[in-house]
């Protein structure tokens, strides 16, 4: 790995105590909605951030969610964990995505849209898998923050932007990142999560999201699902005709059903 990027990852602050406690509680099969509610409500800023994410129109809920307990009931503990990790990212990083041609608002919107698509899709086919896929889909773009900083510091913004001009597919972006820095933003995200001692399935599903067939067997389907979602929603297109068609091709390749995915796409698009 690029030494500068490695140093940036190693010097990241640890997750704060509240998020660590949320992690532990979500991993405990005997924990309850009440247990999680008590932890979150002790942190007013985290409570506000989670409720802000939960009330995104992309999830399609008709009434405003005003209580953490209600948010947990609707989304499940795994998705709430994703919201909490997203809040931790905002605290840990100064977000400047200029090299990628997007704003911090764009970045956060794309992350929520990816999560909303995954949530609406997998809640209908394998809701148990959302324990990994919900936080993973929310956080898969995090490595771009570190890589954008490295691009800026190394004086390669113009070179990077020039190479992005004709790119329309996230797999081509991964090639550019690898050629320039020897690492993709997904690899960086995985390293950050490894640094934070998150579970290996979460780390691995993100690490292999560009090449699911190379993943260990127990995380292959996670990686495939992530690749489908990040093909449908990315910095080049968010559920436009091209990105949806590219995703449908992956669904065929991986043996996923079209109808359930397209229903999830429609629900997210209806609430854009």
N, C-alpha and C positions, 0 to 999 in steps of 0.2 A: 504494500500500500504506500501511496505517496506519504512521505514523512510528515509533511505539514498537516495533511488531513488527519493522519493518525494522532498527531499531537492535539489537534482540535477536539477529537473525540475523547481522548484520554483525560483532557482537562475539563470536560463537562461537569457541572455540579451534579451531585446525586439527586435522585428523585426526592421530593420533600416527604416528610413523615406521613402526611395524610394520604398521598398517592401510594406510598409503600403499604400502608395499612389497607387501602382499597385493594391493592394487588393480592395481599395475603387473604383477605376476606373472600374475594372472588374465587380463589383457589380452594376455599374450604367448603366442602359439600354440605356441611351442617349450618352454614351461615344463612341469614334471612334478609329480607328486604328491610326490616326494622334495624338490623345491625348495620347495614350499609348506609341507611338514612342517617343514623346517629353520627357516623363518622363524617359524612359529607357536610351535614348541617353545622358542624363545629367550625367549618372553614367558609365564611361568608363569600369570599372571592371565588372559591371553587364552586360553591353553590350557584352563584350568579352565572359563571361561565358554562356550567352544565345545563342550566335552564335555558340559557341563550342558544346553545347548540340544539337542545331537545325541541325548541320551538321553531326551528328552521321549517319553512313551509314545504321543503323537499320531502319530509316524512309523511305529509298528508294528513296530519291530525287537525280536526276542525276546531277544537277548543284549545285555548292557551293552557299550557302546563305550568302551574304555579308552585307545585310542591315536588320536592325531590322524591318522595315516596311514590307519587303518581308517575313520575318519569321512569323510575325503576320498574314499576309494574307494567308500563307500556313497552319499554325497550328491552328489559332484561338487564341483568347485572353486567354482562359482557360488553354491551354497547355503552353503558354508563362508564365502565372502565375506560373505554376508548375516549369518551368525552373528557374524562379526568386526565388521561395521558396527553390529550391535545392541549389541555390547559397547562400542563407541565411544560410542554414544548414552548408555548408562548412565553413562559417565564424564563426558560433556559436560553433562548436564542433571540438575537436581533434579526428580524426577518427582512431580507432585502434580496428579492429575486430578479433584479434588473437583468442579469445575463440571460435569464430564461424568457425575458420579455413579458413578465407578469408582475402584478403588484402583490403586496402581502394580502390584500383583500381577495384577489383572484385565487391565491394559493389556498387560503382558508375555505373559500367557496368550493374549489375543486375537491378538497379533502372531504368536506361535508357531503358533496354530491356523490363521491365514490362510496362513502359509507352508507348513504341513503339507498343507493342502488344495490349494494351488497345486502343490506338489511331487508329491503323489500323483496329481493330475489331469494335469499337463503332462508328467510323465515317461512317460506312456502315449501321448500324442498328438504332442507336439513338444518332445522333451527339449532340443533346441538352444536353444529360446526361454527356458529356465530361466536362461540366462546373464543375462538382464534380469529375468525375472519372479520368480525366486527372491529376490534381494535386494529387489526392489520390493515384493513381497507382505509381506516381513518388516518393511519400514520405512514402509509407507504411512500409518500412524497417527501418526508422529512429530510432525507439525505440531500435534497436539492438545496436546502438552506446552507448546509456546510459546503457543498460543492460550489454554490454561487459565490460564497465568501472567498473560496480558494481561487476561483476564476478571476474575481476582482483584484485580489492581492497579487496574483501572478501577472497582471496586466494583459490578460487574454480575453477580455470582454468582447472586443471587436471581432477577433478570430472566431470565438465561440458563436457569436450572433450570426456571423457570415455563414457558418456551417449549418445553423438552424434554419436558414431561409427556405430551403427546399425540403425540409423534413416535415412529414405529416403523420408519422407513425412512431409510437413510443419505443419500438424496438430499434429504430434508426437512431433515436436519441441515445439509447444505451451504447450503441456503437461509437458515437461521437465522444461520449463521456469516457469510455474505455480507452479510445485512441489517444485522448488528450491527457488523461490522468490515471489510467490504469485501473479505474474503478467506476462502478455505476452508482447512481444515487440510491438505488435499492440496496446495494452492498453496504453503503454508508449507513442507511437506516438500520439494517440488520446489526451492524457493529455498534451503533448507539444503543440499541435494545439489549445487546449482549453486555455492554458496559453497565447497563442498568439492571442486569441480572433478571431480565424477563425470560419467560419459559422458552425452551428450545424450539417448540413448535411454532411459536410466533416469530422468532428470529429466522428460522429456516424457511417458513412460507414466504417471507419477504425476500430473503436472500435468493431464492430460486424462482421468483415471480417472472423473471425474463426467460427462464429455461426450465419449466416444470419437469420435463422428462429427465433432467439430471438430478432431481430431488430424491432424497430417501423416500421409500415407499409410503411411510406413514404420513408424509406431508405433501405428496404429489397432488392430491385433489385440492388442498388448500392453495398451493401455488398456481394451479390451473384456474381456480376461481378468481384469484387476484389478478392474473394476467387478463382474463376476460373483462373484469371491471375496469382495470387501468387502460385497456384498449378502448373501452367505450367512453371513458371520461379521463381526459388528460389535458396538458397545456395546449395541444393543437386543436382539440375539438371536444366538446362536451355533449354527447348524445346527438350529434348531427348524423346525417345520412351515411357519411363515410365511416365514422367511428362505429356506428351501429352495425354496418355491413361487415366491417373487420371483426367485430365481436361475434357475429353470427357464424363466420367462418371458423372461429376458434371453438364455438359451441359444437359445431359439426365434428371438428377434429377430436374434441375431448369427450364427445358422447353426451352432451347436455341437451336437454329439451329446449326448443325455441320459445314455446308459448309462455312458460312461467317467467323466463327472462324478459321477454317483450312486455309482459304485463307489468313487471317491475320498472322497466324503462318508461312505459306510458305513465305510470303513477308519478315518477320523479319529474318527467317532462311537464305533466299537467300542473305541477306546483312550482315550476321555475319562476 
